[in-house]
Amino acid sequence: MADLDLWVREGRYPKRSRALQYSVDLLAAREKRNRLARELNKLDRAEEIRLADEDTGDESWPIS
């Protein structure tokens, strides 16, 4: 909390609550990125490629 008070005194943030909200926002954004990375790591890359290349039998797309 001493750093927080220092940042407010230095004018980096107008008040403590603004500094805390900024920190919470940063942590939330980091958590979203980390969650996405964790979920992507669960995917089987070879299986995803196989599924993407799988023939659906639908010749209507893409239209040439």
C-alpha positions as CSV (number, residue, x, y, z in Angstrom):
1,M,0.0,0.0,0.0
2,A,3.0,2.3,0.5
3,D,3.7,2.2,-3.3
4,L,0.0,3.0,-3.9
5,D,0.2,6.0,-1.8
6,L,3.4,7.1,-3.4
7,W,1.9,6.8,-6.9
8,V,-1.1,9.0,-5.8
9,R,1.3,11.6,-4.3
10,E,3.4,11.6,-7.5
11,G,0.2,12.2,-9.5
12,R,0.3,8.9,-11.5
13,Y,-3.2,8.3,-10.3
14,P,-5.8,10.9,-9.1
15,K,-6.8,8.7,-6.1
16,R,-6.2,5.3,-4.6
17,S,-9.4,3.8,-5.8
18,R,-8.5,4.7,-9.4
19,A,-5.1,3.0,-9.0
20,L,-6.7,-0.1,-7.5
21,Q,-9.3,-0.3,-10.3
22,Y,-6.5,0.0,-12.9
23,S,-4.7,-2.9,-11.2
24,V,-7.8,-5.1,-11.1
25,D,-8.4,-4.4,-14.8
26,L,-4.9,-5.4,-15.6
27,L,-5.2,-8.6,-13.6
28,A,-8.5,-9.4,-15.3
29,A,-7.1,-8.9,-18.8
30,R,-4.1,-11.1,-17.9
31,E,-6.4,-13.8,-16.6
32,K,-8.4,-13.8,-19.8
33,R,-5.2,-14.2,-21.9
34,N,-3.9,-17.0,-19.6
35,R,-7.3,-18.8,-19.7
36,L,-7.3,-18.7,-23.5
37,A,-3.8,-20.1,-23.6
38,R,-4.7,-22.9,-21.2
39,E,-7.7,-23.8,-23.3
40,L,-5.8,-23.8,-26.5
41,N,-3.2,-26.0,-25.0
42,K,-5.9,-28.6,-24.4
43,L,-6.5,-28.9,-28.1
44,D,-5.0,-31.8,-30.1
45,R,-3.4,-30.0,-33.0
46,A,-3.3,-33.1,-35.2
47,E,-6.9,-33.8,-34.6
48,E,-7.9,-30.2,-35.3
49,I,-6.0,-30.4,-38.7
50,R,-7.7,-33.7,-39.5
51,L,-11.1,-32.3,-38.8
52,A,-10.5,-29.2,-40.8
53,D,-9.3,-31.2,-43.8
54,E,-12.2,-33.7,-43.5
55,D,-14.4,-33.9,-46.6
56,T,-17.9,-33.0,-45.7
57,G,-19.3,-34.1,-49.0
58,D,-20.9,-30.7,-49.5
59,E,-19.8,-29.5,-52.9
60,S,-21.8,-26.2,-52.6
61,W,-19.0,-24.4,-50.9
62,P,-16.7,-22.7,-51.9
63,I,-18.4,-21.6,-55.1
64,S,-15.9,-21.4,-57.9
